[in-house]
Amino acid sequence: MLKLDHLTVIAPTLSEGVSHVRDCLDIDVPFGTRHLYMGTHNHRLRLGDAVYLEIVALDPDGVSPGRPRWFGVDDRDTVRSDWEDGRRLRGWVASTVDIDRELAGHPGVFGERVALPFDKPAFNFSIPPDGSLPLDGAVPSLIDHRDDLAFLANIPDLGAQLRAVSLEHPEPAAITALYEQLAIDRPPEVVPGSRVRYRARIETPSGLRVLT
């Protein structure tokens, strides 16, 4: 079974991402970490006991990982055009305890297993060969934490709670069927729409808000 691990706002720059989330949630999301192995960096916010929000962007001071980065951030033109189109909550990551089984059962969907960090792997992540979002973000990237969830203690809890996620898609029936096939625990509600577009309803200290 796949479970929601975290939502991803994919931003042209971290400052734009933080500003957008502040506008949506009235929360300043704290800085998280630099992914020295992937040339990206992020801000993070807890959305419940085992779910969080990540704002991720290419790190201008980062080093190339020698392979396509995750979340499609190498394609800066597409990241920018998606951003300007309001597609800012761009995807999500699902956790699994057997990433190899998921990848083998659905070839061509999630990409390949990448053990990260490269020098001392602590988790496994699925990345398509070109670094793009799987199925344009309609399905999650996969992560296998290798039974180590200690990292959650380092993600700030500012009183936000995820209530629901919805996905607009031009083929809602097909994506709903794929979610069922993947045995996703509490998947996004899929509704008709012209393009992949997510919305998350989040309870915050200032009330119920919508993140786009």
Steps between C-alpha positions, in 0.01 A plus 500: 500500500612853422445776755518876466842611624509865399362762264737692274487864397755519217621858471731691264671636813458421868402858579212485251387169645504626858313816399232300320441268794488799734232657279300175499540383860610810693798298622871566450643157426847461656810404305560127482821379344736513205506180297873506424464172310222633271574871461168610652383651828171526684276636774280257695187506716319221684140441390421231754671215680673345199425737210676822406525772239819557304582813303783396269709686243826469311784624719689771305808426711461126475714253311365292213434142614627361171152380408158669455375649825167402655164682465586623150694798635764481226234612250491856628278626218230244583528569873452870428210450258323266744554758772354781293204275412425458870613138510714544809392214722637281226509149640548267792715220630371165623684270737547129447681225685592320175588746227647233272170312496307816412738591220501148356120482514456829314782536247528837334283678758725607787848478351795333665613446857772741611672444835566834672729658607727334246798460735306373803146398402231555763191468280387401152315731261342445160609737221416468129813486281446859382421628850142592414196455721341156450202528266536880519446480876171308485659217696740541791872460514587209728717500809619215720628634831655165588295496823670816630252781573724693738516787249139594583611634838697770317203632301327793676142459621326839488149369551405420139299186420431358156127437447468399134677502162334518159642456152359638178580277202369467142449125552370470857360149463832364377698664780250384762532145367880526510487620862287196584743272320789654693312444828557857616381571851265803492598625152412845368144544377521514121268740318477611135735776386699604197843447662658341804420740784501433875323670788552421866261601777703571811380596846725774639501708819325773297234266357445266208716598201560371148848443359531499121 
